[in-house]
Amino acid sequence: MSFFVYSQYCFNILLIFNVQSLFAYSCYDCPMMEFNYSLTVDTFPSPTKNACRIITAQTGCFVRVNWYNHGISTVFYGTNRGSLLDSVNIEIDRRVSISTGVYSTIKYIDYTCGSSNSSPCNTVENLQRSFRAVKFPSDEQINTYDTLIAPSKEFTPDSCFYDENMTDVCPKSNKSLCQRCMIVAEFAQTSTICAVCPDDQTVYNFFLYGTHFLVTNQTQLDSILIRCQHGKQCNSVANVENIRRDLVTQFDYDQFFYSKASTTRLCSMILLMLVSLASRQSL
């Protein structure tokens, strides 16, 4: 290999490394934190030096809190697992056990980001301001759809609604092994659905309602998944639209950005006070 070719090779390697470094984000990475009570905005835990570390990731960072209706909360700090950067992501999961008939609810909120400097952006402060901007539907509103996902021993695959226009993979129906109807609906610039009766060994009936709030352009993406057995065409588009209308999670963009501005102003004021105090002491 000539010196010129070798030099060009080294240059290309360095260029690739620098480009990757340019888009590598510093993130807090912590083991899952579990609490035997329901966390509030004032009790969200911060990353600790002993348990957490700062790593780099090209996919960005996230911080997430889960609430379970039996009083358990979990918190995660880590690297982005596929969500869009600079987004607040919400999900409501209402489910019922086929064997016991017991209902439960899981809610989560996460903030996914790419830091603009060397400091991690998946901080407790950003989780707090995300939470303050969110208004979940009430438990009473969520529970009104318990009948939709109720277990049924009289289920037949012919009771399901069938249709699909998704470009992504939609499971194939298998009426001989199907145990519940399913529909996935996604709402972005266009709406897509996948309504089938697949081979499914899930031990729960449930619905999931997820929303991605993109804070940079103030738009949102909705997705709803229903797996159900009760009644005729429980996986209909009409039921999806009803859930989307009745269980909407509201997001206040002004509150989200105001919280950040307030924090910045407070830090600036404290810094100015410290500088002023230091100047007086030096006189």
FIGU-490399 format. One line per field, with one value per residue: residue number from 1; z, x, y of N, C-alpha, C, CB in turn; residue in three letters. Coordinates in steps of 0.2 Angstrom, whole numbers, plus 2048, in hexadecimal, padded with zeros to 3 digits. Glycine has a CB too. Layout:
N
pos [NUM,...]
nw [Z,...]
nu [X,...]
nv [Y,...]
caw [Z,...]
cau [X,...]
cav [Y,...]
cw [Z,...]
cu [X,...]
cv [Y,...]
cbw [Z,...]
cbu [X,...]
cbv [Y,...]
code [ALA,...]
***
This chain:
283
pos [1,2,3,4,5,6,7,8,9,10,11,12,13,14,15,16,17,18,19,20,21,22,23,24,25,26,27,28,29,30,31,32,33,34,35,36,37,38,39,40,41,42,43,44,45,46,47,48,49,50,51,52,53,54,55,56,57,58,59,60,61,62,63,64,65,66,67,68,69,70,71,72,73,74,75,76,77,78,79,80,81,82,83,84,85,86,87,88,89,90,91,92,93,94,95,96,97,98,99,100,101,102,103,104,105,106,107,108,109,110,111,112,113,114,115,116,117,118,119,120,121,122,123,124,125,126,127,128,129,130,131,132,133,134,135,136,137,138,139,140,141,142,143,144,145,146,147,148,149,150,151,152,153,154,155,156,157,158,159,160,161,162,163,164,165,166,167,168,169,170,171,172,173,174,175,176,177,178,179,180,181,182,183,184,185,186,187,188,189,190,191,192,193,194,195,196,197,198,199,200,201,202,203,204,205,206,207,208,209,210,211,212,213,214,215,216,217,218,219,220,221,222,223,224,225,226,227,228,229,230,231,232,233,234,235,236,237,238,239,240,241,242,243,244,245,246,247,248,249,250,251,252,253,254,255,256,257,258,259,260,261,262,263,264,265,266,267,268,269,270,271,272,273,274,275,276,277,278,279,280,281,282,283]
nw [800,7FB,802,800,7FE,80A,812,80E,812,820,822,81E,827,833,830,82F,83D,843,83E,844,851,851,851,85C,86C,87D,88A,899,8A1,8AA,8B6,8B7,8C1,8CF,8D8,8E6,8E6,8DF,8D4,8D4,8CC,8D4,8DA,8D1,8CD,8CC,8C2,8C9,8CF,8D4,8CF,8C2,8B1,8A4,893,882,873,863,860,869,878,886,893,89F,8A7,8AF,8B4,8BE,8C2,8CE,8D7,8D5,8CE,8C1,8BB,8AD,8A6,898,887,878,871,865,863,85C,85C,868,86D,877,87E,880,888,88A,892,893,89A,89C,8A5,89D,8A4,8B2,8B2,8B7,8B6,8B1,8B0,8A7,8A6,89D,89B,891,88D,87F,878,870,875,874,878,881,88C,894,88E,893,8A0,8B1,8B2,8A5,8A4,8AE,8A9,89D,8A3,8A9,89F,89A,89A,89F,89A,8A6,8B3,8B4,8A7,89F,8A4,89E,893,896,893,886,885,88C,892,888,887,87C,870,85F,850,845,849,849,842,832,829,820,81C,81E,81B,822,82A,82C,837,831,830,839,83B,840,84B,852,860,864,85E,855,852,84B,84A,843,844,83A,82E,825,828,82E,82E,836,837,83D,841,849,84C,85D,86D,878,889,88D,88A,883,881,879,879,871,870,868,86B,861,865,85E,852,857,854,854,855,855,85B,85C,864,864,86C,86D,872,874,86F,85F,852,85A,858,850,845,849,857,85A,856,860,86C,869,869,876,87F,87E,881,887,882,887,87E,880,88E,890,889,891,89D,89C,898,8A4,8AD,8A8,8A9,8B7,8BB,8B5,8BC,8C9,8C6,8C3,8D0,8D7,8D1,8D4,8E2,8E4,8DE,8E7,8F2,8EF,8EF]
nu [804,803,80A,802,7F5,7F4,7F4,7E8,7DF,7E0,7DC,7CE,7C9,7CB,7C2,7B6,7B5,7B5,7A9,7A0,7A3,79E,790,78E,786,787,781,778,779,771,76D,75D,752,748,738,72E,722,717,71F,721,722,72B,732,73A,748,759,768,775,786,78C,785,782,788,791,78E,792,788,781,774,76D,765,75B,74F,744,734,72A,71A,711,701,700,708,716,724,730,740,74A,75A,762,768,761,754,74E,745,73F,74B,74B,73E,72F,728,719,710,701,6FC,6F0,6EA,6E4,6E5,6E3,6E1,6DE,6D6,6D9,6DC,6E8,6F2,6FF,709,714,721,72D,73C,745,754,761,770,776,782,791,78B,780,76F,764,75E,758,751,74D,744,73B,736,730,726,71E,718,70F,6FF,6F6,6E8,6DB,6DB,6CE,6C8,6D0,6CD,6C0,6C1,6C2,6B8,6BA,6C6,6C3,6C5,6BF,6B7,6B0,6B5,6B8,6C1,6BB,6B4,6BC,6C3,6C9,6D6,6E3,6EF,6FC,70D,718,71D,70F,707,702,6F2,6EC,6E0,6DE,6E6,6E5,6E1,6DC,6D6,6DF,6E5,6EF,6F2,6F9,6FC,701,708,700,6F3,6F5,6F0,6EF,6E6,6E3,6E2,6ED,6F8,6FA,700,6FF,6FC,6F4,6E6,6E6,6E8,6F2,6F7,701,70B,715,71D,724,72F,736,730,723,719,710,70F,704,701,6F7,6F3,6E9,6E4,6D9,6C9,6BC,6AB,6A5,6B0,6B9,6C6,6C4,6C5,6BE,6BE,6CB,6CC,6C3,6CA,6D5,6CF,6C9,6D3,6DE,6EE,6F4,6FF,709,711,716,718,721,72D,72D,730,73E,743,741,749,756,756,756,762,76B,769,76D,77A,77E,77C,786,791,791,791,79E,7A6,7A3,7A9,7B6,7BA]
nv [7FA,80B,81A,825,81F,818,823,82A,820,820,82D,82C,823,82B,835,82E,82A,837,83C,833,836,843,841,83A,838,83D,834,830,821,814,807,7FF,808,805,807,806,80D,81A,825,837,847,84E,844,83D,834,839,836,82D,82E,822,817,81A,81D,827,826,825,826,823,823,82C,831,82B,82E,826,823,817,813,808,801,7FB,802,802,809,80D,812,817,81B,81D,818,81D,813,812,81C,82C,83A,848,847,845,837,82D,820,816,808,7FD,7EE,7DD,7CE,7BE,7B2,7B6,7C1,7CD,7DE,7EA,7F9,801,80F,81A,826,82E,837,83A,83E,848,84E,85F,862,85D,858,84C,84B,844,847,848,854,857,84D,850,85C,858,84F,859,85F,857,84F,842,837,834,827,822,825,81D,810,80E,807,7FA,7F0,7EE,7E7,7DB,7CA,7BC,7AD,7A9,7AD,7AE,7AD,7B2,7BD,7C8,7D7,7DA,7E1,7EB,7F7,7F9,7FD,7F8,7E9,7DE,7D3,7C3,7BC,7AE,7A4,797,797,7A2,7AD,7B9,7C9,7D5,7E6,7F2,803,811,822,82F,83A,833,827,816,805,7F4,7E7,7D8,7C6,7BF,7B1,7AF,7AF,7B6,7BA,7C4,7CF,7DF,7F1,7FD,80E,819,828,833,841,84E,859,863,867,867,85D,84E,83C,82E,81E,80F,800,7F2,7E3,7D7,7CE,7CF,7D0,7D5,7DA,7E0,7E6,7F1,7FF,809,807,80A,818,81D,81A,822,82F,830,82D,836,83C,84B,858,865,870,87D,87E,874,87A,885,881,87D,889,891,889,88C,89A,89B,894,89D,8A9,8A4,8A2,8AF,8B5,8AF,8B3,8C0,8C1,8BB,8C5,8D0,8CB,8CB,8D8]
caw [800,7FB,807,7FE,7FF,811,815,80C,816,826,822,81E,82E,838,82E,832,844,845,83D,849,857,851,852,862,871,884,88E,8A0,8A1,8B1,8B7,8B8,8C8,8D0,8DE,8E8,8E6,8D8,8D4,8D2,8C8,8D9,8DD,8CC,8CF,8C8,8C1,8CF,8CD,8D6,8CB,8BB,8AD,89E,88E,87B,86F,85D,860,86D,87F,889,89A,89F,8AD,8AE,8BA,8BE,8C6,8D5,8DB,8D3,8C9,8BE,8B7,8A9,8A3,893,880,874,86E,85E,863,859,861,86A,86E,87D,87C,885,886,88F,891,897,899,8A0,8A5,89B,8A9,8B8,8B1,8BA,8B2,8B3,8AC,8A7,8A2,89D,897,890,889,87B,876,86E,878,870,87A,884,892,893,88E,896,8A7,8B5,8B1,89F,8A5,8B2,8A5,899,8A7,8AB,899,898,89D,89D,89C,8AD,8B3,8B2,8A0,89C,8A6,89B,88D,899,890,87F,885,891,88F,886,885,876,86B,858,84B,840,84C,848,83C,82E,824,821,817,821,817,826,82B,830,838,82E,834,83A,83E,844,852,855,866,865,858,855,84E,84C,846,844,841,839,829,823,82D,82B,833,835,83B,83C,846,848,851,863,873,87D,88F,88F,885,885,87C,87A,876,872,86D,867,86A,85F,868,85A,84E,85A,851,858,852,859,859,861,863,868,86C,871,871,876,86A,857,84F,860,855,84A,844,84D,85E,85A,856,866,871,867,86B,87D,884,87C,885,885,883,887,87C,884,895,88F,888,896,8A3,89A,899,8AB,8B0,8A5,8AC,8BE,8BB,8B3,8C2,8CE,8C4,8C4,8D7,8DA,8CF,8D7,8E8,8E3,8DD,8ED,8F7,8ED,8F0]
cau [800,807,809,7FC,7EF,7F3,7F2,7E1,7DB,7E0,7D7,7C7,7C8,7CA,7BC,7B0,7B5,7B3,7A2,79D,7A3,79A,789,78D,783,788,77B,778,777,770,769,756,750,741,736,727,71D,716,723,71E,727,730,736,73E,74F,75F,76D,77A,78D,78E,781,781,78E,78F,791,790,783,77F,76D,76A,764,754,74D,73D,731,724,715,70C,6FB,701,70C,71D,727,737,743,74F,75E,766,769,75B,753,74B,740,742,74E,747,737,72C,724,715,70C,6FD,6FB,6EB,6EA,6E1,6E7,6DE,6E0,6DB,6D1,6DB,6DE,6ED,6F4,706,70A,71B,723,734,73F,74A,757,768,773,779,789,794,788,77A,769,75F,75F,752,74E,749,73E,736,732,72B,720,71A,715,70B,6F9,6F4,6E1,6DA,6DA,6C7,6C8,6D4,6C9,6BA,6C2,6C3,6B4,6BD,6CB,6C1,6C6,6B9,6B7,6AC,6B9,6B9,6C5,6B6,6B1,6C1,6C3,6CF,6D8,6E9,6F3,703,713,71C,71B,709,707,6FD,6ED,6EC,6DA,6DE,6EA,6E3,6DD,6D9,6D7,6E4,6E6,6F4,6F1,6FE,6FA,707,705,6FB,6F1,6F5,6ED,6F0,6E1,6E3,6E1,6F3,6FA,6FC,700,6FF,6F7,6F0,6E3,6E8,6E9,6F8,6F7,707,70B,71B,71C,72A,72F,73A,72B,71D,715,70F,70E,701,700,6F3,6F3,6E4,6E4,6D2,6C5,6B5,6A7,6A6,6B4,6BC,6CC,6C2,6C8,6BA,6C0,6D2,6CA,6C0,6D0,6D9,6CC,6C8,6D9,6E4,6F3,6F5,706,709,718,718,71A,728,732,72D,734,745,746,741,74F,75B,757,758,769,76F,768,771,781,780,77D,78C,797,790,794,7A5,7A9,7A3,7AE,7BD,7BB]
cav [800,811,81F,829,81B,817,82A,82B,81B,823,833,82A,820,830,839,82A,82B,83E,83D,82F,839,849,83F,836,83C,83B,832,82D,81A,812,801,801,80A,802,80A,803,813,81E,82B,83D,84B,850,83F,83A,833,83B,831,82D,82C,81C,812,81B,81F,82B,822,828,822,826,823,830,82F,82C,82D,824,821,813,812,802,803,7F8,806,801,80E,80B,817,815,820,819,81B,81D,80C,813,822,832,83F,84E,845,842,831,82B,81A,814,801,7FA,7E7,7D8,7C7,7B9,7AD,7B8,7C6,7D3,7E4,7EF,7FF,804,815,81C,82C,82E,83C,838,844,848,854,864,863,857,856,848,84E,840,849,848,85B,857,848,854,861,854,84D,85F,861,851,84E,83C,836,831,81F,820,825,817,80A,80E,803,7F3,7EB,7ED,7E2,7D6,7C3,7B9,7A6,7A8,7B0,7AB,7B1,7B6,7C3,7CD,7DC,7D9,7E7,7ED,7FB,7FB,7FB,7F4,7E2,7DD,7CC,7BF,7B9,7A7,7A3,791,797,7A9,7AD,7BF,7CD,7DA,7EB,7F7,809,817,829,834,83E,82F,822,80F,800,7ED,7E4,7D1,7C1,7BB,7AC,7B3,7AB,7BB,7B8,7CA,7D4,7E6,7F6,802,814,81C,82E,836,849,850,860,867,869,867,859,848,836,82A,817,80C,7F9,7EE,7DC,7D6,7C8,7D0,7D3,7D5,7DE,7E4,7E9,7F5,806,80E,807,80E,81F,81E,81B,828,835,831,82C,83A,83F,852,85A,86D,872,884,87C,870,87E,88A,87E,87D,890,893,886,88F,8A0,89A,893,8A3,8AD,8A2,8A3,8B6,8B7,8AC,8B7,8C7,8BF,8BA,8CC,8D4,8C8,8CC,8DF]
cw [800,801,806,800,806,814,814,811,81D,827,822,824,833,836,830,839,846,844,842,84F,857,853,858,868,878,887,895,89E,8A8,8B1,8B8,8C0,8C9,8D7,8DF,8E9,8E0,8D9,8D1,8CF,8CD,8DB,8D7,8CE,8CA,8C7,8C7,8CC,8CE,8D1,8C4,8B7,8A7,898,887,877,869,85C,864,874,881,890,89B,8A6,8AB,8B4,8B9,8C3,8CD,8D9,8DA,8CE,8C7,8BA,8B3,8A6,89E,88C,87D,871,868,85E,85F,85E,862,86A,875,87B,881,883,88C,88D,896,895,89E,89F,8A2,8A0,8B0,8B7,8B4,8B5,8B5,8AE,8AD,8A3,8A2,899,897,88C,885,877,873,871,873,872,87D,88A,890,893,892,89E,8AB,8B4,8AB,8A0,8A9,8AD,89F,89D,8A8,8A5,897,89D,89B,89E,8A3,8AD,8B2,8AB,89D,89E,8A2,895,890,895,889,87F,88A,88E,88D,884,87E,870,865,854,846,843,84B,842,838,828,825,81B,819,81C,81B,826,82F,830,834,832,834,83E,842,84B,855,85B,868,85F,85A,850,850,848,848,840,841,834,825,828,82A,831,831,83A,839,842,846,84D,857,869,879,883,891,889,887,87F,87E,876,877,86E,86D,866,868,860,863,855,850,856,855,853,857,857,85F,85F,867,867,870,86E,871,871,863,855,855,85D,84F,84A,849,855,85F,85A,85D,86C,86F,869,872,881,881,881,883,886,882,885,87F,88B,895,88E,88D,89C,8A2,89B,8A0,8AE,8AE,8A8,8B3,8BF,8BA,8B9,8C8,8CD,8C5,8CB,8DA,8D8,8D2,8DE,8E9,8E2,8E3,8F2,8F5,8EE,8F7]
cu [804,806,803,7F6,7EE,7F1,7EA,7DD,7DB,7DB,7D0,7C5,7C7,7C4,7B6,7B0,7B3,7AC,79E,79D,79F,793,789,78B,786,782,77C,775,777,76C,762,755,749,73F,72F,722,71D,71A,71F,724,72D,734,73A,745,754,764,772,781,78F,78B,781,788,78C,793,78F,78C,781,778,769,769,75D,754,746,73B,72B,720,711,707,6FB,706,713,71E,72E,739,749,753,762,767,763,75A,74F,746,743,745,74A,740,735,727,720,711,708,6FB,6F6,6EA,6E6,6E3,6E1,6DC,6DC,6D6,6D3,6DE,6E4,6EF,6FC,706,712,71C,72A,736,745,74D,75E,76B,776,780,78C,790,782,774,763,760,758,74E,74A,743,739,732,72E,725,71B,716,70F,704,6F6,6EC,6E1,6D9,6D2,6C5,6CB,6D0,6C3,6BB,6C3,6BF,6B7,6C2,6CA,6C2,6BF,6BA,6B4,6AF,6B9,6BD,6C1,6B3,6B6,6C0,6C9,6D0,6DF,6EC,6FA,708,718,719,714,708,701,6F8,6ED,6E6,6DA,6E2,6E8,6DF,6DA,6DA,6DC,6E3,6EB,6F3,6F6,6FB,6FF,704,6FF,6F9,6F2,6F3,6EF,6EC,6E1,6E1,6E7,6F3,6FD,6FB,700,6FA,6F3,6EC,6E5,6E7,6EF,6F7,6FD,707,712,71B,723,72B,733,735,724,718,714,70D,70A,701,6FC,6F3,6EE,6E5,6DE,6CE,6BE,6B1,6A9,6AA,6B7,6C2,6CA,6C6,6C4,6BC,6C7,6D0,6C7,6C6,6D4,6D6,6CB,6CE,6DF,6E8,6F5,6FC,706,710,71B,71B,721,72E,733,731,73C,747,746,747,755,75C,759,75F,76D,76E,76C,778,783,780,783,792,797,793,79B,7A9,7A9,7A8,7B5,7BF,7BE]
cv [806,815,823,825,81A,81E,82B,826,81E,829,831,827,826,834,835,82B,832,83F,839,833,83F,847,83A,83A,839,83A,82F,825,817,80B,804,803,808,805,807,808,816,824,831,841,84D,84A,83B,839,836,835,832,82B,825,816,814,81D,824,827,826,823,826,827,828,82D,82F,82B,82B,822,81D,813,80C,803,7FF,7FC,806,806,80C,811,815,81B,81B,81C,819,816,80D,818,828,837,845,84C,843,83D,82E,824,818,80C,7FE,7F3,7E3,7D1,7C2,7B4,7B0,7BD,7CD,7D8,7E8,7F4,800,80A,817,823,82C,834,83A,83E,843,84E,858,865,85D,854,851,84C,84A,841,848,84F,85A,852,84C,859,85E,852,853,861,85C,851,847,83C,833,82A,81D,820,81F,810,809,809,7FC,7EE,7E9,7E7,7DC,7CF,7C1,7B2,7A4,7AB,7AB,7AF,7B5,7BC,7C9,7D1,7DB,7DF,7E8,7F1,7FD,7F9,7F7,7ED,7E1,7D5,7C9,7BC,7B1,7A5,79C,792,79E,7A9,7B4,7C4,7D2,7E0,7F0,7FD,80E,81D,82E,839,83A,82A,81B,80A,7F9,7EA,7DD,7CD,7BD,7B5,7AF,7AF,7B0,7B9,7BE,7CC,7DB,7EB,7FB,808,818,822,831,83D,84B,857,865,86B,869,863,852,842,831,823,814,804,7F6,7E7,7DA,7D0,7C9,7D3,7D3,7DB,7E3,7E8,7ED,7FC,80B,80D,80A,815,821,81F,821,82F,836,830,830,83D,846,854,862,86F,879,882,878,875,884,888,87E,885,893,890,88A,896,8A0,899,899,8A8,8AB,8A3,8AB,8B8,8B5,8B0,8BE,8C6,8BF,8C1,8D0,8D1,8CA,8D4,8E0]
cbw [806,7F4,808,7F7,7FB,814,812,805,816,829,81B,818,830,837,826,830,847,841,836,849,859,84A,84C,864,871,888,889,8A5,89C,8B5,8BD,8B6,8C9,8D0,8DD,8EE,8EC,8D7,8CF,8D8,8C5,8DE,8E0,8C5,8D1,8CB,8BA,8D5,8D0,8DD,8CE,8BA,8AB,89F,88D,878,873,857,861,86A,884,886,89F,89A,8B2,8AC,8BB,8C0,8C3,8D4,8E2,8D1,8CB,8BA,8BC,8A3,8A8,893,87D,86E,874,85E,86A,855,85E,865,869,881,879,886,885,88F,892,897,898,89F,8AB,895,8AB,8BC,8B3,8BF,8B0,8B5,8AD,8A4,8A5,89A,89B,88D,88E,875,87C,866,87E,870,880,885,897,898,887,895,8A8,8BC,8B1,89A,8AA,8B7,8A1,896,8AD,8AD,893,898,89D,8A2,897,8B0,8BA,8B6,89D,89F,8AD,898,889,8A0,88F,87C,887,893,895,880,88A,877,86D,855,847,83E,854,848,83E,82A,824,821,816,827,814,82D,82E,82C,83F,829,831,83D,839,840,850,84F,86C,86B,857,855,84D,84B,848,841,846,837,824,81C,82F,82A,834,837,83A,839,846,849,84E,863,873,87B,894,891,885,887,87B,878,878,870,870,862,870,857,86E,856,847,85B,84A,85D,84F,85A,859,860,864,866,86E,870,876,87D,86C,854,84A,866,853,84B,83D,84D,860,854,850,869,870,860,868,87F,884,877,886,888,87E,88E,874,884,898,889,881,898,8A4,893,895,8AE,8AE,89E,8AB,8C1,8B6,8AD,8C4,8CF,8BD,8C1,8DA,8D8,8C7,8D7,8EB,8DE,8D7,8F0,8F8,8E6,8EF]
cbu [7FB,806,810,7FC,7F0,7FA,7F6,7E0,7DF,7E7,7D9,7C6,7CD,7D0,7BC,7B1,7BD,7B7,7A0,7A0,7AA,79A,786,794,77C,78C,777,773,77C,76C,76C,752,752,740,735,729,71F,70F,729,71B,724,72C,732,73D,751,762,771,778,792,78C,77A,77C,792,792,78E,797,77D,782,76A,764,768,750,74F,73D,730,726,711,710,6F5,703,70B,71E,727,737,745,74D,762,764,76F,75B,74F,747,73E,73C,755,749,735,728,729,70F,711,6F6,702,6E4,6F1,6D9,6EA,6E0,6E6,6E1,6CA,6E1,6D8,6F3,6F0,70B,706,720,720,737,741,748,758,769,778,775,789,79B,785,77A,767,760,761,753,753,74E,741,739,737,72F,722,71E,71A,70E,6F3,6F7,6DE,6D4,6DB,6C2,6CB,6DB,6C8,6B8,6C7,6C2,6AD,6C0,6D2,6BA,6C9,6B6,6B5,6A5,6C0,6B3,6CA,6B1,6B0,6C8,6C2,6CE,6D3,6EE,6EE,704,717,71D,720,703,706,700,6E6,6F3,6D4,6E2,6F1,6E0,6E2,6DD,6D0,6EB,6DF,6FC,6EA,705,6F4,70E,70A,6FC,6EA,6FD,6E6,6F8,6DA,6EB,6DA,6F9,6FF,6F8,706,6FE,6FC,6F4,6DB,6EF,6E2,6FF,6F1,70D,706,720,71A,72A,733,73F,72C,71B,717,70A,714,6F9,707,6EB,6FA,6DD,6EA,6CE,6C7,6B5,6A6,69F,6B1,6BE,6D1,6BA,6C8,6B2,6C1,6D6,6C5,6BB,6D4,6DB,6C5,6C3,6DB,6E1,6F9,6F0,70B,707,718,712,715,727,731,726,732,746,741,73B,74F,75B,750,754,76B,76C,761,770,782,77A,777,78D,796,789,790,7A7,7A5,79C,7AD,7BE,7B5]
cbv [800,814,823,82B,814,815,830,829,814,825,837,824,81B,835,839,823,82A,843,83A,828,83B,84C,83C,832,83C,840,82D,830,816,817,7FD,7FB,812,7FB,812,7FE,818,81F,82A,841,851,854,83A,83D,82C,841,831,829,831,81A,812,821,819,832,81B,82A,81F,823,81C,833,834,827,833,81E,827,80B,819,7FC,801,7F1,805,7FA,815,804,81D,810,824,812,817,822,808,80C,824,836,841,854,840,848,82B,830,814,818,7FD,7FE,7E4,7D8,7C5,7B6,7AA,7BB,7C4,7D1,7E9,7EA,805,7FE,81B,817,833,828,842,833,849,848,852,86A,869,858,85C,842,850,838,850,847,860,854,842,858,866,84D,84A,865,862,84A,854,836,832,835,81D,826,82B,816,80A,815,805,7F3,7EE,7F3,7E5,7D7,7BF,7BD,7A1,7AB,7B2,7A8,7AD,7B1,7C2,7CA,7E3,7D2,7ED,7E7,801,7F8,802,7F7,7DD,7E0,7CA,7BA,7BB,7A4,7A3,78C,797,7AD,7AB,7C3,7D1,7D7,7EF,7F4,80C,814,82C,831,83F,82C,823,80E,800,7EB,7E7,7CF,7BE,7BF,7A6,7BA,7A6,7C2,7B6,7CF,7D3,7E6,7FB,7FE,818,818,833,832,84C,84F,860,864,866,86E,857,848,832,82C,814,80E,7F5,7F1,7D8,7DD,7C3,7D4,7DA,7D5,7E3,7E0,7E3,7F6,808,80B,800,80C,820,819,815,828,835,82B,825,840,83B,857,857,870,873,889,877,86B,882,88C,877,87B,895,890,87F,890,8A4,894,88D,8A6,8AD,89A,8A1,8BB,8B3,8A5,8B8,8C9,8B9,8B5,8CF,8D3,8C1,8CA,8E3]
code [MET,SER,PHE,PHE,VAL,TYR,SER,GLN,TYR,CYS,PHE,ASN,ILE,LEU,LEU,ILE,PHE,ASN,VAL,GLN,SER,LEU,PHE,ALA,TYR,SER,CYS,TYR,ASP,CYS,PRO,MET,MET,GLU,PHE,ASN,TYR,SER,LEU,THR,VAL,ASP,THR,PHE,PRO,SER,PRO,THR,LYS,ASN,ALA,CYS,ARG,ILE,ILE,THR,ALA,GLN,THR,GLY,CYS,PHE,VAL,ARG,VAL,ASN,TRP,TYR,ASN,HIS,GLY,ILE,SER,THR,VAL,PHE,TYR,GLY,THR,ASN,ARG,GLY,SER,LEU,LEU,ASP,SER,VAL,ASN,ILE,GLU,ILE,ASP,ARG,ARG,VAL,SER,ILE,SER,THR,GLY,VAL,TYR,SER,THR,ILE,LYS,TYR,ILE,ASP,TYR,THR,CYS,GLY,SER,SER,ASN,SER,SER,PRO,CYS,ASN,THR,VAL,GLU,ASN,LEU,GLN,ARG,SER,PHE,ARG,ALA,VAL,LYS,PHE,PRO,SER,ASP,GLU,GLN,ILE,ASN,THR,TYR,ASP,THR,LEU,ILE,ALA,PRO,SER,LYS,GLU,PHE,THR,PRO,ASP,SER,CYS,PHE,TYR,ASP,GLU,ASN,MET,THR,ASP,VAL,CYS,PRO,LYS,SER,ASN,LYS,SER,LEU,CYS,GLN,ARG,CYS,MET,ILE,VAL,ALA,GLU,PHE,ALA,GLN,THR,SER,THR,ILE,CYS,ALA,VAL,CYS,PRO,ASP,ASP,GLN,THR,VAL,TYR,ASN,PHE,PHE,LEU,TYR,GLY,THR,HIS,PHE,LEU,VAL,THR,ASN,GLN,THR,GLN,LEU,ASP,SER,ILE,LEU,ILE,ARG,CYS,GLN,HIS,GLY,LYS,GLN,CYS,ASN,SER,VAL,ALA,ASN,VAL,GLU,ASN,ILE,ARG,ARG,ASP,LEU,VAL,THR,GLN,PHE,ASP,TYR,ASP,GLN,PHE,PHE,TYR,SER,LYS,ALA,SER,THR,THR,ARG,LEU,CYS,SER,MET,ILE,LEU,LEU,MET,LEU,VAL,SER,LEU,ALA,SER,ARG,GLN,SER,LEU]
***
